Amino acid sequence: MRRLSGTAEAIVDVTGEETSPSTTLTAALSADANKMKISTVQFATFPTNGVVIVGSERISYTGKDAATNELTTLIRGFEAT
């Protein structure tokens, strides 16, 4: 199940508790972006690699840059989204 809050989306269990970190983008995300800047507050809670959901699009990432608070090596439209 998904819960929307403003511009961020979190994966939640049946009780409504978040099961994955959520955040907001701190910069616009272009169609050909290979990095995604996210909120400093939540950056540390994201794993080194994974999938994020922005709107209805799943975006895979394979790295993190702590100096810039960016998720890196993005694959847009992951899993045909």
Rosetta blueprint (number, residue, H / E / L):
1 M L
2 R E
3 R E
4 L E
5 S E
6 G L
7 T L
8 A E
9 E E
10 A E
11 I E
12 V E
13 D L
14 V L
15 T L
16 G L
17 E L
18 E E
19 T L
20 S L
21 P L
22 S L
23 T L
24 T L
25 L E
26 T L
27 A L
28 A L
29 L L
30 S L
31 A L
32 D L
33 A L
34 N L
35 K E
36 M E
37 K E
38 I E
39 S L
40 T H
41 V H
42 Q H
43 F H
44 A L
45 T L
46 F L
47 P L
48 T L
49 N L
50 G E
51 V E
52 V E
53 I E
54 V E
55 G L
56 S L
57 E E
58 R E
59 I E
60 S E
61 Y E
62 T L
63 G E
64 K E
65 D E
66 A L
67 A L
68 T L
69 N L
70 E E
71 L E
72 T E
73 T L
74 L L
75 I E
76 R L
77 G L
78 F H
79 E H
80 A H
81 T L
